[in-house]
Amino acid sequence: MPELQDPRDRLIVALDLADVAAAEALVERIGDAATFYKIGYRLGYAGGLDFAARLARRGLKTFIDLKLHDIGNTVEEGVRSLSGLGATFLTVHAYPQTMRAAVRGAAGSGLKILAVTVLTSYDEADAREAGYALPVADLVALRARQAAEAGIDGIVCSAAEAVSVRGEIGPDRLIVTPGIRPAGASLGDQKRVMTPGEARAAGIDHVVVGRPITGADDPRDVAQRIVAEMA
């Protein structure tokens, strides 16, 4: 798997907060315990994209988690626009046409495209309800294989599927895992989870952690302990 120079880069703190002021305050509280932040729908649509650019100018890494999926031209041009933010990662859904368009849109920039296989809030019943005939594990493997063929930089999947995904994408692409919960933390709406240590042992490159950090009395301490556990 790709090696990282700074072990803090393995932890991505999910800034799933209501506004930029709250996100700025949290980043300041965490300080140098974390170097990588995720901005999704909630914050992204409340000024978070400009905030991501500011974080990048400060030397921090950002993960824009918008899970793009549309006709090819729309995805390509959207990715091209987002590539100017200085972000490190951007997500798209792992549909072949979408992935190929995203790769074209990111060409020539430093932006890495991650493909979301199956949302970690989905279990077998959820997948069946959504109309998928394949079991979750098989669907993840199929989409990971298609992502590698499309030239995607990495995969977002549950830690439970990390070993099979690694087999599909090879050693040089990234695996990024949401649904990570330190031992004893609430699962929230995640159904397929692991602890940070278990995720690292499974060959995960980056773990995404939100509420266990953002809701903690001492978010800096929780971030430090997660990094230490993965190390």
N, C-alpha and C positions, 0 to 999 in steps of 0.2 A: 504494500500500500504506500501511497506517497508519504514522505517524511516531512514533519513540521519542525521548524527551528525553535519555536516558542511553544511550550506545552499549553499555555493559556489559549492559544488559537484553536485548540480542540473543543473548547466550550463556546457555544453560541448562545448568548442570553436573548431570549425572546421578549422584545419590548411590546407586549400586547397590552398597551395602555391607551387611555382615552385621548390624550393630547400630548403635544410636544413638550410642554412645561413639565409634566409628570415624567416623561422619558428623560429629559435633561437632568432632572433632579436625581433619578435613579442612577444614571450613568455617573454622575458626580459621587454618589454614595458608594458605588462599586469601586470607583477609582481604578487603580492599575491591577486589580484582581481579575479583570476581564479585558479582552482586546477585540471582541467580535460580537456584533449585535444584529438581531433579526428584526426587520420591520415588515409587518404583514398588513392585511386589509385595514384593521381598525386604526392603527396609527398612520399607515400610508395615506389613507384618504382624509386625514386630519392634519396635513402638513408634514407627514413623516418622510416624504421623498426629499424635500429640501433639507430636512434634518439629517437624512442619510448622507447627503452630499457634505454637510458640515462635519459630520463624524469622520468621513473619509479625509477631509482636509486636515483633520487633527491627527491623522495617522492610524485611526481605528478602522477595522474591517466591518463591512456591512453586508447583510444578506437580505435582499429584497424578495419577499415571499408573496408574490402575486399570483402564482399558479396560472400563467397565461394559457388560454386555449381559444383559438378563433380560426378564421380562414388564414391561409398561409401568409398572404401579403400583410394582413393586419398584425399578425404576430411578429413578422420580420421587422416591420417599421416600428412597432412598439418597442421591441428589444433594442433596436438601433437608437431610439430616443433615450431609453433607460441606461444605455451603456455610457452616457455622458455624466452620470452621477458619481462615478468613481467607486461603485459598489464592487464587491468581490464575487457574490453569487446572486443569481436570479433564477426563480423556479418557473417551470412550465409543466403542464400535464403531459404525461408520457404517451401521447398519441403520435404516430410516426410523422404525419404531415406537420404537426405543430413543432415537433422537435427539430426537424430539418429546417424549418423556417427560422426558428430561434437561433440555430447555429449560424445561419447566414447573417442574421441581424447582428450577432455579436462579433462577427469576423473583424479582425484588426484591432479589437479593443482588449482590455484586460479582464473583461467580464466573463465569468464562468457560468455556463448554463447547467442547472440541475433539473432532472426530470423526476416528477412525483409519480410513483408507481400506483400505489393504493393508499389512500389516507389512513393514518394510524388510528383514527376513530372508527374504522370499519372492521367488523368481524364477519364471519361467514354469512350470518343472517342478513347483515346490511348489504353485502355484495349481491346476494340473491335478490333482495328487494330492489336493488338498483338495476337488475336485469342481466348481471354477469353470470354466465354459465360455469365458468372456471372457478375452482376453489381459490381463495385469496393467494395462497403461496404460488400456485401455478400462474395466476394472472401477474403477480409481481415478477416472476421469472421471465415470462414472455415480454413484458414491457421493459425489463432491464436489458434483455437481449436486443430488442429493437432500439433502445437508447444507445447502446454501444455501436450498433450499425449506423446510427444517425450521426455519430461523432459527438455525443453529449459528454460533458466533462465529469458528470457524476450523477448519482442516484439519491433520491430521498425515499427511504423506506423504513419500516419497522426494524428494530434491532433483531427481532425474531427471524427476519428473512435475510440478515446480513451475509451469512455464510453462503446461501444459495445465490444471492445477488453477486457476491464477489466472484463466484464461479462463472457467472454469465458475463461480467464486464471486465474481468482481468485485474491485475494488480495495480495498474496505473491510473485508474479512474477513482473518483472519490465516492465514499458512502457517507451520507449525512442522515442522522437519525433523530427525529422528534419522538415524543412520548417517553422521554427519559425522566425517571423519578428517583431521587435518592431514597435509600431504604427508610421506610416509615412515612414517606410523603403521600398525600392524597393522590389518587389516580386521576381525579377530575373526569374529563370526558374521553380520556385515552383508554383503549382496551388492549393494546398490544405493547407492553412496556418492559423495560429493563432498568437496572441501576446503572450509573455511570461506569462502575468497574466492570460489570458484565458486558456492557456495550463495547468498552475498549478491548476486552478479551475476545470479543467476537469479530474484531478487525474493523470497527467503526473509526472513521477519520475525524468526524465532528459530531458532537451531540448538541441537541437544541433543548434548552431548559428554560421554562417560563415561570409559572406560578411558584414553584418551590423557591425561586430566587426573588422574583418581583414582589411576592407576598410575605417575605421573611422580615422579621424584626431587624436582622443584620444581613442584608443581601451580600455585602462584601464577604462576610465570613462563609456564607453558603457557597458562593462562587469559588472561594479559595479551597474549600473542602472538596468540591466536585473535581477541580483541577488536580488536586493531590490524589484523589481516589483513582483518577484515570492514569496518573503517572506511576 
